[in-house]
Amino acid sequence: MEHVVQHVLTVLQFNSAVSRERSIKVRDLARMAGIGEDELARMLRDLRGYGYVELIDDSVYLTRKGMMRVISKFS
């Protein structure tokens, strides 16, 4: 499960979804990440609780903390 979480965060980073203005639709993220929308919605609620993402209506973006998590996996 951890690798799926990391993959979702990486997809957000790769697509520059790092601010409210650059947020992407949850359904598009599900398609890009290759996981179901229901599974992704549950995961995003958890990630929001950890402070890694922000959810606005049906869109999502990485927070600074989320960006740091992605970057730390590559260093």
C-alpha positions in Angstrom: 0.0 0.0 0.0 2.9 2.4 0.8 4.1 2.1 -2.8 0.6 3.1 -4.1 0.6 6.2 -1.8 4.1 7.2 -3.0 2.9 6.7 -6.6 -0.1 8.9 -6.1 2.0 11.7 -4.5 4.6 11.4 -7.3 1.9 11.7 -10.0 0.7 14.9 -8.4 4.2 16.2 -8.3 4.9 15.2 -11.9 1.8 17.0 -13.0 2.8 20.1 -11.0 -0.4 19.9 -8.9 1.2 22.0 -6.2 -1.3 24.8 -5.6 -5.0 25.5 -5.6 -4.6 27.0 -9.1 -2.8 23.9 -10.4 -5.0 21.3 -8.7 -6.2 18.3 -10.8 -9.5 16.5 -10.8 -9.6 13.4 -8.6 -11.0 11.3 -11.5 -8.0 12.4 -13.6 -5.6 11.5 -10.9 -7.2 8.1 -10.5 -6.8 7.5 -14.3 -3.2 8.7 -14.3 -2.3 6.6 -11.2 -4.2 3.5 -12.4 -6.4 3.1 -9.4 -10.1 3.2 -8.7 -11.8 6.5 -7.8 -13.2 5.1 -4.6 -9.9 3.7 -3.4 -8.2 7.0 -4.3 -10.9 9.0 -2.5 -10.2 7.0 0.7 -6.4 7.4 0.3 -6.7 11.1 -0.3 -8.7 11.6 2.9 -5.9 9.9 4.8 -3.3 11.9 3.0 -5.1 15.1 3.8 -5.1 14.1 7.5 -1.3 13.7 7.3 -1.1 17.2 5.7 0.3 15.9 2.4 -2.6 17.0 0.1 -5.4 19.5 0.0 -8.8 18.7 -1.4 -11.1 21.3 -2.9 -14.4 20.1 -4.2 -13.4 17.4 -6.7 -9.8 18.5 -7.1 -6.5 17.8 -5.2 -3.0 19.2 -5.0 0.1 18.6 -3.0 1.0 20.7 0.0 4.6 21.7 0.8 4.7 18.8 3.3 3.6 16.5 0.5 6.2 17.8 -1.9 8.9 17.2 0.8 7.7 13.6 1.2 8.0 13.0 -2.6 11.5 14.7 -2.8 12.7 12.8 0.3 12.1 9.4 -1.5 14.5 10.4 -4.3 17.3 11.7 -2.1 
